[in-house]
Amino acid sequence: MDEQDYTRQNIRFLLEQRGLKISNLAKESGAGQSWVSRYMGGRFERNVAKIELMARYLGIPAHRLMYEDLSGANLALSQSVGTEEEIVEAAVKLERELAALAPTPPSPETYAQRLYIAMKVIQEEGAAGVLDGSSLMGAMRLYAAELRKTGG
């Protein structure tokens, strides 16, 4: 199978696996509805920059999306973590929630470091569960543990 077919096949597989539509992918990834529709229909050649946008949205490294057959791969750890905006929003929420529980307010000087650590946790756990509250407590525990490791 050539690389073009792997990319299209993998996109179809990941969308089906996650219950998403091409329109979700086009809009949320920023690749654009017209381009994605035409590319998936075989009318456009691959555009690496747009493939990278879609790969980021799908939580898959672009090289894997383009060059591997993912249909048999264990992708449990590769679920979409969210858009960059969602990751930042979830990290800020995580930081605010933990700061509200702290016996003393955290130092403003360490905010950037704490936010960075929160973003790393969100990238591992996914933004959706933090934003909707379904996995907020678990993410807070991981975040607190990471803060303890760094002394933050």
JOMO-V601077 format. One record per residue. N is the residue number from 1. RES is the residue in three letters. PHI is phi as a letter, one per 30 degrees, with the letter a starting at -180 (999 if undefined). Layout:
# JOMO-V601077
n | res | phi
N | RES | PHI
N | RES | PHI
This chain:
# JOMO-V601077
n | res | phi
1 | MET | 999
2 | ASP | d
3 | GLU | e
4 | GLN | d
5 | ASP | d
6 | TYR | e
7 | THR | d
8 | ARG | d
9 | GLN | e
10 | ASN | d
11 | ILE | d
12 | ARG | e
13 | PHE | d
14 | LEU | d
15 | LEU | d
16 | GLU | d
17 | GLN | e
18 | ARG | c
19 | GLY | i
20 | LEU | c
21 | LYS | c
22 | ILE | e
23 | SER | d
24 | ASN | d
25 | LEU | e
26 | ALA | d
27 | LYS | d
28 | GLU | d
29 | SER | d
30 | GLY | i
31 | ALA | d
32 | GLY | j
33 | GLN | e
34 | SER | d
35 | TRP | d
36 | VAL | d
37 | SER | d
38 | ARG | d
39 | TYR | d
40 | MET | d
41 | GLY | d
42 | GLY | i
43 | ARG | c
44 | PHE | b
45 | GLU | d
46 | ARG | d
47 | ASN | c
48 | VAL | e
49 | ALA | d
50 | LYS | d
51 | ILE | d
52 | GLU | d
53 | LEU | d
54 | MET | d
55 | ALA | d
56 | ARG | d
57 | TYR | d
58 | LEU | d
59 | GLY | i
60 | ILE | b
61 | PRO | e
62 | ALA | e
63 | HIS | d
64 | ARG | d
65 | LEU | d
66 | MET | d
67 | TYR | c
68 | GLU | b
69 | ASP | d
70 | LEU | d
71 | SER | d
72 | GLY | c
73 | ALA | d
74 | ASN | d
75 | LEU | c
76 | ALA | e
77 | LEU | d
78 | SER | c
79 | GLN | d
80 | SER | e
81 | VAL | c
82 | GLY | j
83 | THR | d
84 | GLU | e
85 | GLU | d
86 | GLU | d
87 | ILE | d
88 | VAL | d
89 | GLU | e
90 | ALA | d
91 | ALA | d
92 | VAL | d
93 | LYS | d
94 | LEU | d
95 | GLU | d
96 | ARG | d
97 | GLU | d
98 | LEU | d
99 | ALA | d
100 | ALA | d
101 | LEU | d
102 | ALA | d
103 | PRO | d
104 | THR | b
105 | PRO | d
106 | PRO | d
107 | SER | d
108 | PRO | d
109 | GLU | d
110 | THR | c
111 | TYR | e
112 | ALA | d
113 | GLN | d
114 | ARG | d
115 | LEU | d
116 | TYR | d
117 | ILE | d
118 | ALA | d
119 | MET | d
120 | LYS | d
121 | VAL | d
122 | ILE | d
123 | GLN | d
124 | GLU | d
125 | GLU | c
126 | GLY | j
127 | ALA | d
128 | ALA | e
129 | GLY | d
130 | VAL | d
131 | LEU | d
132 | ASP | c
133 | GLY | i
134 | SER | d
135 | SER | b
136 | LEU | d
137 | MET | d
138 | GLY | d
139 | ALA | d
140 | MET | d
141 | ARG | d
142 | LEU | d
143 | TYR | d
144 | ALA | d
145 | ALA | d
146 | GLU | d
147 | LEU | d
148 | ARG | d
149 | LYS | d
150 | THR | c
151 | GLY | i
152 | GLY | d
